[in-house]
Amino acid sequence: METIYLCIVIFLLCLAVFDLFVGVSNDAVNFMQSAVGAKVASYRTVVIISSVGVALGAMMATGMMDVARHGIMTPSQYSFEEVMTIFLAVMVTDVILLDVFNTLGMPTSTTVSLVFELLGATFILACVKLIGEDELGFSDLMNTEQALKVIIAIFVSVAIAFVFGVVVMWLSRIVFTFNYQKHSRYSIALFGGIAFTALSYFIFMKGMGKSPYISTDIRTYIAENTTYLLGLTFAVSTVVMQFLHLCKINIFKLVVLMGTFALAMAFASNDLVNFIGVPLAGLSSYQDFMANANVASDTSFMMHSLMESATTSPAWLLGAGVIMIVAMATSKKAKNVIKTSVDLSRQDEGDEMFGSSRAARAVVRFSQTTSSSLAGFVPASLARWVDSRFFKRKSDAKEPEVAFDVVRAAVNLVLASMLITIGTNLKLPLSTTYVTFMVAMGSSLADRAWGRESAVFRVTGVLSVIGGWFLTAGAAFIAAGVVCIIMFYGGFVLKVAFMALVIFLLIRSERKYKQKKAAEENTANTYQLMMRTRDADLVWDMLRQQVARTQTHICHLSFEQFNNIVNGFKNENIKELRRAAKVLKQESDSLKKYRRQEMLALKRCPATIAVERNTWFHLGANSNQQFIYALRRMLEPIQEHVGNSFNPLPKDLIEEFEAVQKNVGRLMQLTENYISTNNFSDYRKVLEDADVLKDDLSVLRKRQIDRMQRARGNSTFQVSLVYLNLLQETQQFLSAMRHQLRAAKKFAE
């Protein structure tokens, strides 16, 4: 039995290492994206500064470990077996949820997952214990007050982060404007002094001031002289900032780097419990049980030791910090700093990650109506003055490839690090992902980055992320409860089965991720390169190649799915038809993204080219969509017909359409070859053959209508209608092919 529990502890520790790598790879963007996105320093410098912050934050994370030990449950009421079941269920659920959310592409949070997984697993076992022991209550088995406090803190922090982001960014832009170099002679020192003082207070005085590694005398001195130290810090830092400004040092860049350090430190001290809190609590439980194994069994030994505050060894914390640093420096995910928050808070237009939704359209429409109503109460002179502070001249943008300037980067980092550090000092595990994200959203809204052309997409993104929070919370609570109760009654056999499932999911997830990245990497890299390149002629060359790749891909995929649909109809293969429907739906969504990316790149091309090729670009893009629309219109009645097990397509109609299918394939392959090689020497022959085939299809349609009119009875009427629709949509399919071939030739010549 002891051996099995040892294996469980080792498994938990291995998952902790995995969580550290994955968590930091996903979350490093929270504290690195502003510094790298605003180009305040090289990537290597940002990594070094972040690494120091992570290492220091990890050493300060001891207090947060109590959340996993007794922040949700009351461990003195649970046996060693029950506690280990809860911990294993939490970690297994965490990996399963991570795999599901990654597969669906939904946003998630390690903090929200941990809290609600602990809550769900503890709740289900508490229910079991309440059934058997009438004298116990929920308040005896669960730390309901602390659990509610944690949940409210996570929820409220999202709103607070957004509001503070709006207010502070609006005031900062009013003071500095976009031309901050000319409006920061004296105010910059004050801004830098406030930022440094605020960070110093929450990190050094409130954070390190409570650290167990600092002597009692120093902690007492800091507590008794906080006001004096704050005043001294503000005065000295303001003077130093003014001196540095006179020495031509960019104070905003200094504040951004300082904020990066602070946010990395806050992230490590707050989020480390998400990755190693439960495994270390499991290790502590195992050590306590083994020390008393001769006194009680695993089902009777109660875990009173977990009621005590964690005394995590500095070696464990330092080791976790080292793993986080290695993951941050080596992970390809961490290096991709232009993530969701950057795309949604970008100052200028660009590729929008999210589409529009009904809720977002309602929010934008309501905001516009409210803004118009309130504008009547604001004096015209005041409104003009405020607008002048937000006016962005072309000369203000020194680096057009930067998502936003250093003023907003500084506000994002300082505010986010302050809010997270406050939560850490209060021992509340806030979600760093959502605090950082909502600060960025609030600052971008105040900075007027959400124009009428992009507001609906960005509001959709914000609602999606917030919705992801609720989905994560609900899924984590229910899944952890289900897994925990299965493990509790299934014993060691099902515990081992779930451990094997986790290993399988980790391997499968890694393979799927590599395949997905390989498929997306070329297009994403090309688009980013086009948007960063300043040479308009070079942008045109890259765009021409990218459009050709998109059209070639659509040609190949459309012909492939055309064959799948026709063959699925002939063979009554419903699975093949469902796969085709799924592929077409995914491709329709991808085409919208490709079209927007290519349109934005077209605007960066030389003006004469952009004007001349604009018509052909849109004709080609529309043809791409028409391929998908024609196939979906073709597929829908066929899928319904086959799914209902109606009469199959008669053999004579199958033989009649085989020649059409073969000719469509020949023309599509020629079109694909012309576009991919950029050689259109004989393209008119393809256009003529397509016209001939369309005429043949018209003849077949008339023939089919005659058959339907002469037919006796209604036994073949349904399949005849579906076949007639197939002929009509094949004509539309050929029309889309002709338009695409002409557009591709004119666009590329």
Secondary structure, DSSP 4 states (H G I P E B T S, - for coil): -HHHHHHHHHHHHHHHHHHHHHHHHHHHHHHHHHHHHTTSS-HHHHHHHHHHHHHHHHHT-GGGGHIIIIISB-GGGSBHHHHHHHHHHHHHHHHHHHHHHHHHT----HHHHHHHHHHHHHHHHHHHHHHH-TT--HHHHB-HHHHHHHHHHHHHHHHHHHHHHHHHHHHHHHHH-S-TTTS-TTHHHHHHHHHHHHHHIIIIITTGGG-TTS-HHHHHHHHHTHHHHHHHHHHHHHHHHHHHHHTT--HHHHHHHHHHHHHHHHHHHHHHIIIIIHHHHHHHHHHHHHHTTTT--TTT-B-GGGGSPP---HHHHHHHHHHHHHHHHH-HHHH----HHHHHH-SS----SS---HHHHHHHHHHHHHHHHHHTTS-HHHHHHHHHHT---GGG-S-TT-SS-HHHHHHHHHHHHHHHHHHHHTT----HHHHHHHHHHHHHHHTT---TTTHHHHHHHHHHHHHHHHHHHHHHHHHHHHHHHHHHHHHHHHHHHHHHHHHHHHHHHHHHHHHHHHHHHHHHHHHHHHHH---HHHHHHHHHHHHHHHHHHHHHHHHHHHHHHHHHHHHT-HHHHHHHHHHHHHHHHHHHHHHHHHHHHHTTS-HHHHHHHHHHHHHHHHHHHHHHHHHHHHHHHHHHHHHTT-PPPPHHHHHHHHHHHHHHHHHHHHHHHHHHHT--TTHHHHHHHHHHHHHHHHHHHHHHHHHHHH--SSTTHHHHHHHHHHHHHHHHHHHHHHHHHHHHHHHH-
